[in-house]
Amino acid sequence: MDNLSAVAARLVEAACFARDGDCETAQAHIARALALIHGRPSAIPASVGRRGRQIARGGLASWQARRLTAHMDTHLGERIRIEDLAALLSLSVGHFCRAFKCTFGVSAHDYLTRRRIEVAQGLMLTTCDPLGAIALNCGMSDQSHFSRWFRRIVGETPHQWRRTRRGALEDQATPRKPAFS
């Protein structure tokens, strides 16, 4: 009975890993389950005994990442300093910067800049506000600063991006006449 529960546990874990797209670990768990069924524990791959998912050491806890992103989104139009973000989580600046990069894959400054550009893109499509006003609402110092970062991240100027997307949205919104009237 104990052997059957171990096999079932391995198969459930394999299904979870397969669902998450980690096929290699799923196959290893299936191999372990088959070895247990056939009574050959020596045939069990060594990598299966360890946890398949790699947890990044030194990263932020999930509650810290949620608190941080909520704070950044709430104060996006304001000046956000690294020192304030570190203090929000009661971490030193150096530890915060390392943990942030480990968790999000980019520096806090890059993450914040990209987030501001994403919000600006939404405003550019949903409002008729001038680009300078959108830049200020998203925490950029002025329109040229906004345009420079927008072009680096998106690959085209904000005006070009807005014009092409707005044209496509207006085409979708206008009712079309039937071909045969």
C-alpha positions in Angstrom: 0.0 0.0 0.0 2.8 2.4 0.9 4.4 1.7 -2.6 1.1 2.5 -4.3 0.8 5.9 -2.5 4.4 6.7 -3.5 3.6 5.9 -7.1 0.4 8.0 -7.0 2.3 10.9 -5.5 4.9 10.7 -8.3 2.3 10.6 -11.0 0.4 13.6 -9.5 3.7 15.6 -9.3 4.4 14.6 -12.9 1.1 15.9 -14.0 1.7 19.2 -12.2 5.1 19.6 -13.8 3.6 18.7 -17.3 0.9 21.3 -16.8 3.5 24.0 -15.9 5.4 23.1 -19.1 8.3 21.3 -17.3 8.3 18.2 -19.4 11.8 17.0 -18.4 10.9 16.9 -14.7 7.5 15.3 -15.5 9.3 12.5 -17.4 11.7 12.0 -14.5 8.8 11.7 -12.1 7.1 9.2 -14.4 10.3 7.2 -14.6 10.5 7.1 -10.8 6.9 5.9 -10.6 7.6 3.1 -13.1 10.7 2.1 -11.1 8.6 1.9 -7.9 5.9 -0.1 -9.7 8.5 -2.6 -11.0 10.2 -2.8 -7.6 13.5 -1.4 -8.8 14.4 1.6 -6.7 17.9 1.5 -8.0 16.6 2.5 -11.4 15.3 5.8 -10.1 17.1 8.8 -11.6 19.1 10.7 -9.0 17.6 14.1 -10.1 14.1 13.0 -9.2 14.8 12.8 -5.5 15.2 16.5 -5.4 12.5 19.1 -6.0 12.1 19.7 -9.7 11.3 23.4 -9.5 14.3 25.6 -8.9 13.5 28.3 -6.3 15.6 31.4 -6.8 17.7 31.9 -3.7 18.0 35.5 -2.6 14.8 36.7 -4.3 11.9 38.5 -2.8 9.1 36.5 -1.2 5.8 36.5 -3.1 4.1 38.8 -0.6 7.0 41.2 -0.9 6.8 41.2 -4.7 3.0 41.8 -4.6 3.4 44.6 -2.0 6.2 46.2 -4.1 4.3 46.1 -7.5 1.1 47.4 -5.8 3.1 50.3 -4.4 4.8 51.1 -7.7 1.5 51.0 -9.6 -0.2 53.2 -7.0 2.6 55.8 -7.1 3.5 55.5 -10.8 3.0 59.3 -11.5 5.3 60.3 -8.6 9.0 60.0 -8.1 9.9 56.6 -6.7 13.3 56.2 -5.1 15.1 52.9 -4.6 15.7 53.8 -1.0 11.9 54.2 -0.4 11.2 50.8 -2.0 13.8 49.1 0.1 12.4 50.8 3.2 8.9 49.5 2.3 10.2 46.0 2.7 12.7 46.8 5.5 15.7 45.8 3.5 19.0 47.5 2.8 19.3 49.1 -0.6 22.0 46.7 -1.7 20.1 43.6 -0.6 16.9 45.0 -2.1 18.5 45.6 -5.5 19.9 42.1 -5.6 16.7 40.5 -4.5 14.6 42.6 -7.0 16.8 41.6 -9.9 16.7 38.0 -8.9 12.9 38.1 -8.7 12.0 40.2 -11.7 15.0 39.6 -13.9 15.7 43.3 -14.4 16.7 46.2 -12.2 14.0 48.1 -10.3 14.7 51.2 -12.5 14.2 49.2 -15.7 11.1 47.5 -14.3 9.6 50.9 -13.3 10.4 52.5 -16.6 8.8 49.6 -18.6 5.8 49.7 -16.3 5.4 53.5 -16.9 5.6 52.9 -20.7 2.9 50.2 -20.5 0.6 52.5 -18.6 1.4 55.3 -21.1 0.5 53.0 -24.0 -2.9 52.4 -22.4 -3.5 56.1 -21.9 -2.4 56.8 -25.5 -5.1 54.4 -26.8 -7.9 55.4 -24.5 -7.5 59.2 -24.2 -6.9 62.1 -26.5 -4.5 63.7 -24.0 -1.4 65.2 -25.5 1.8 63.2 -25.1 3.3 65.7 -22.7 0.4 65.3 -20.3 0.6 61.5 -20.6 4.3 61.6 -19.9 3.8 63.7 -16.7 0.9 61.4 -15.6 3.2 58.4 -15.9 6.0 59.9 -13.8 8.3 61.0 -16.7 10.0 64.4 -16.3 8.9 65.7 -19.7 7.9 64.7 -23.2 11.4 64.4 -24.5 12.4 62.1 -21.6 9.3 60.0 -22.3 9.9 59.9 -26.1 13.5 58.8 -25.6 12.6 55.9 -23.2 9.6 55.0 -25.3 11.7 54.6 -28.4 14.3 52.5 -26.6 11.7 50.1 -25.2 9.1 50.0 -28.0 11.2 50.7 -31.0 9.2 53.7 -32.4 8.3 57.1 -31.2 5.1 57.6 -29.1 3.5 59.7 -31.9 4.1 57.0 -34.5 3.0 54.2 -32.2 -0.2 56.1 -31.2 -1.0 57.0 -34.8 -0.7 53.4 -36.1 -2.7 51.9 -33.2 -5.4 54.6 -33.1 -5.9 54.1 -36.9 -6.4 50.4 -36.5 -8.8 50.9 -33.6 -10.8 53.5 -35.5 -11.0 51.1 -38.5 -12.4 48.4 -36.2 -14.9 50.8 -34.6 -16.5 52.2 -37.7 -19.4 50.2 -39.1 -18.8 48.8 -42.5 -21.4 49.2 -45.3 -22.6 46.0 -46.8 -21.0 45.1 -50.1 -24.3 44.9 -51.9 -26.7 47.8 -51.2 
